[in-house]
Amino acid sequence: MLKKSLYITLFFILSGILGFLCQVLYAKYFGAGPQIDLFFALHSIPTIITGIAPVIFASVFIPIFAEMRQERLLDYIAVVRKRVVFFSLLFSLVGGYLTYYNLDRIYPGALNGETYPLAVGLCLLFWTSTCFSLVNGFWACVHNYFKRFVLISVIPLLVYIGIIVSVLMIGPHIGVLSVALGMTAATIVQFIIYRIAARQRVDSSLYAVCRDYAHISQLSGRILLITASLLPFTAFGFIAYQWGGILEPGAVSYLGYAHSFSGFLSVAASMGLATVSFPDLAKELSREDPHRIRVALNAFERAVRMAVLFILVISIFTIVYMQPVLQILLQRGKFGAIDIGNLARVMPWYFLGGLCIAVMNLVRNVFYSAKLYVHLAVIGVGATVLFVCIRLLLSDHISFVEVGMVEFFCLLFFALVSLVFLRIRYACFNCSFYLDIFKYTVVCMASCVVAVVVDWLLPGNFWTVGRIVVCGTVYMAAVDSLLVRVLRNEEIVRVNRILCYRLRRLVLGCKIDNE
């Protein structure tokens, strides 16, 4: 599992690099003004839908696939796919209609003469993209079950490629509308690739299964509960954007950039492990064998430790060097030094929030595999209600930095309550888990001290990029040494061996014996 997840994680990292490039282009061409504020505000609702759809499909259908006889599985998939296409189209039409008639509520000022044509264009393109994204989410679920992990890891890259090409070609001429055009074109290409890769046969007898009221009721109930459990992942961003919209100018942009960066970090840290582990975890928990469940959860707990370690390593160094890192990445074009300073103030809270999201991206698979939909839904709704209550109490008397702080503490509440529940239910995530997290934090902070000392020894006029590279290299070497030689972390030892083996094969161009 570690080897597969490592490869998939590399694809997610590549996706994140392309996502970083997108943010750089946004900052260069659009800055932190009204247009990009409108973009983030209108994009927040489709993002909620497209963000939860793959999780809903995977959480609902993968356990069903695991329990179904192989000879009827392909027929079932083909029939469900037709239903998904129909409801995706219907949902997108209704969503686009409701968004259009509530533009001014979503973003105050969207109906004025200057931004109205842009708002209409963004609304049309976003919901067209949403329709195809929903169908693509189902296809990703199918390929995930059949363990075609490379395909579902590579295809998301197309969205970033589409955005980058569109912004570079037509961004200077039509503004942020180019982002929506590139996104929509990419989702259509994704749909075509998924459809070609999945050639399904259809048995008409399976229509009876999908028309069975008990079956439909069961699926509908699961979808509602899973949607409720995903509210902290999705609704928090929308609430934050709405909150930021009544604060200082540019607040929505800063929150949007912070969400994007922390989102990349959490996805890169967790989705590779989550993608690989979910099908096997669903199968083991469905068998109700206590021994096999114990083994599966122990392996899963190690995966969560790896995700937390990854995000701690990146977050702590980036928080310490936040200002120069953001200057290198974003300070160009319309994104100036003031914008960098404002973004640097809020980013640490979103990096910490990304840690909570990474943990929950993995932990929710335990709930879904064990069919504990109600329990996670209650926790998710509770965290969302907490965020809404704090938002109503504080109103508009705070800055966008405090918005990020509140969002982090609500995400922390969501993660801790979920882990405590699993501790009570399955006796996992015990004290040793939290002790390991504390050790990882100490290791990262100690390594940062070493990097800061090296930074102090460098000449004052040393090139900024070179300074970050040197200090980052020293930091990573210190982290690796402490984890391997002091903590004797077995997973890190295995990762080092895999990377060294692949690197030697790449350099030598042949298979190495005795590896």
Number of C-alpha atoms within 10 A of each C-alpha: 13 19 14 15 20 17 16 24 21 15 21 24 18 16 24 21 15 20 22 19 18 20 19 22 21 24 24 18 19 20 24 23 16 16 20 22 25 25 23 21 24 24 17 23 21 21 18 18 21 20 17 20 23 20 22 23 21 26 25 23 20 24 22 16 22 17 14 12 10 10 8 14 15 19 19 22 19 19 21 17 16 12 12 19 17 12 14 18 18 12 17 22 17 13 18 20 14 11 21 16 10 14 20 15 12 20 20 15 15 22 17 11 9 11 14 15 13 19 23 18 13 22 22 19 19 25 26 22 22 28 27 24 25 27 28 27 23 24 24 23 24 23 17 21 20 12 15 14 19 14 16 22 22 14 20 16 20 19 22 22 19 21 26 23 15 20 25 14 12 16 20 12 11 12 16 22 22 23 27 25 20 23 24 25 19 24 25 17 16 22 19 13 14 21 14 10 12 12 9 15 12 14 13 12 12 18 15 10 15 15 10 10 11 11 12 13 11 11 15 13 15 21 18 14 21 27 21 21 28 25 21 25 19 20 20 22 23 21 18 25 27 18 20 27 22 16 17 12 14 20 25 28 27 27 24 25 21 21 20 17 18 24 21 20 25 25 24 24 31 28 20 27 27 25 25 22 22 24 22 18 23 25 20 22 21 17 11 11 10 12 10 14 18 16 12 18 20 14 15 23 18 15 24 24 18 20 25 23 21 19 24 24 21 16 23 19 22 20 17 15 17 19 17 18 18 19 19 13 16 24 20 16 14 16 20 16 15 10 21 20 14 16 23 22 17 21 26 23 22 24 28 23 24 28 29 23 26 26 25 26 24 24 21 24 23 19 21 25 22 17 18 16 23 18 14 23 20 14 22 27 19 19 25 26 15 17 24 17 12 15 18 10 10 12 12 16 9 14 14 26 21 15 24 25 17 19 25 24 18 22 24 20 17 25 24 14 15 20 18 14 16 17 14 11 9 13 12 19 20 15 9 10 15 12 11 15 16 12 15 22 17 13 22 26 19 16 25 25 16 17 23 19 12 15 18 11 9 14 9 10 7 10 11 14 13 10 18 19 12 15 23 21 13 19 24 18 14 20 21 20 16 18 20 16 10 10 13 12 13 11 16 16 14 13 14 14 13 16 13 12 15 15 12 14 13 11 9 10 10 9 12 11 5 4 7
